[in-house]
């Protein structure tokens, strides 16, 4: 770790190291537009390990072969106006899929004012409902209160070496319950490609740690053929953001919510991580990789040798991931 750090700081500001700089993790994260205000840092005070050489930091999704976003002709947004004041009500086109009834009902997911402005409402934190936000095709401004995830990460994250669970992630600021932290990024691939990568992985259970299905809206009866299944999947093993290094916990402090911008891209919805309780400065960030779904006890006892052991150490640990 020390040698890799020295190489970056002493040589990557000079000419003649272009190829090396391209593969340097520090150069990659320093190239992000948010680096000076909300940086991503990497520290290891435990051993000499460095981040995987074949991993690359990205700040947006990468579409793999066979994956396409909706054509511009299918895109649309709300017409609520510049300040976005109307975007919190059911009448906003971006919230059309929410069953709130009255057009004057505040339907969107966030608090609108005071110390809780921009935080998820309690009813949403405790639910599995998707988050519908305004987006670039809308008439409201970038300051619209219903663009929390679209505006991106607002807290500095640090990737650090844990004692017994490899790399982990913590925040260098306090995080409030309901606050958006970051999105899980990676290469979006077809279900068939995801299965192929599982088969090629030396340890298939290990590959599942990095694969997340975009299946929130999968419905075989959907009028949209892209939602009829099987769903696309996000592979963050070799390209992702800092959230790729967040560890699992059976008692997590964050959850993943499906976030939708343009409704034409529901098949490519975001995987947005929000705090489900207050998180102290420096506390490790975690989420439940299987979101509370436990294996059948009898089946688990028969297949222990083929399952991935959980090392979260929480009081309600399920002992195995899958």
PyMOL commands that set and color helices and strands:
alter all, ss='L'
color gray80, all
select helices_A, chain A and resi 2-11+18-22+25-30+72-74+85-88+93-95+114-116+122-125+191-200+204-208+225-227+242-245+263-268+297-302+304-306
alter helices_A, ss='H'
color red, helices_A
select strands_A, chain A and resi 40-43+56-57+62-63+131-132+157-161+167-171+180-183+187-189+211-213+233-235+239-240+247-248+254-260+270-275+286-287
alter strands_A, ss='S'
color yellow, strands_A
deselect
rebuild
show_as cartoon
